[in-house]
């Protein structure tokens, strides 16, 4: 098993292979688009702080080009170790800064105290649950775990794949713990006034700028992982690994540069690109995160070999995932409609 699509092939033949490949590539294009938008906006705002004004569209092109560079030199995800380490390091820094800033500068009694200064923000409220935001929150969590679609490629590139279960389980546990701690700390500090990203709640001090820089670096170094995955999906379908080494290198360069150019062309051609990308994610995430893994698991193991409790749990997970994703899809469609109304 070299990739996610191979699991689909083992379970459902060519139909599974091509279905997962198409959904995965479309989703990767959307994910890279989101990363490019986020990086461009962050870089534009950082430059604006020193009175240098650059168009977000220009920075989006630059960001996509930067993400493309590492993919030209990496044959597989196993060769993106340095990129992964930099992304991990920036994540650690951002996590520490966010927790520290939220604890140091919370909103209390409608005020935030920064040294001798007092910033009046208005009162905040804490709720045990917010029904109206539940579905959107779950949709965001689903996107946060979308990186699991890269997992088969990572296992295929490991020197010791027998360690995969331990490594993957540990990684998911750490990520879940970080998400919970950051979310709880942020909500404790800012309640219903918590913004996205949370750095917008912080006073404009150097740790806030450091966090914004690290987020931008993380995005720029996470993007290549998705681009390599997309390239591997396309290269596998074209049978490039069967060609002579020199021809392989030329094909890889063409596929990876072409992928980046395709994403840029789509971003420039489609109006309200960020809303459309959100729609793409809402359509593809449920299939890749919930439907395909569960269907492949049951098909490969055989539903008769699954316990009733296991089947009930999988059915509940599938229903939960599809229902919450549907709420996210509806909200995204409303956002696109509103964007068209404001454009008229």
Secondary structure, 3 states (H helix, E strand, C coil): CCCHHHHHHHHHHHHHHHHHHHHHHHHHHHHHHHHHHHHHHHHHHHHHCCCCCCCHHHHHHHHHHHHHHHHCCCCCHHHCHHHHHHHHHHHHHHHHHHHHHHHHCCCECCEEEECCEEEECCCCCCCCCCHHHHHHHHHHHHHHCHHHHHHHHHHHHCCCHHHHHHHHHHHHHHHHHHHHHHHHHHHHHHHHHCCCCHHHHCCCCHHHHHHHHHHHHHHHHHHHHHHHHHHHHHHHHHCHHHCCHHHHHHHHHHHHHHHHHHHHHHHHHCCCHHHHHHHHHHHHHHHHHHHHHHHHHHHHHCHHHCCHHHHHHHHHHHHHHHHHHHHHHHHHHHHHHHHHHHHC
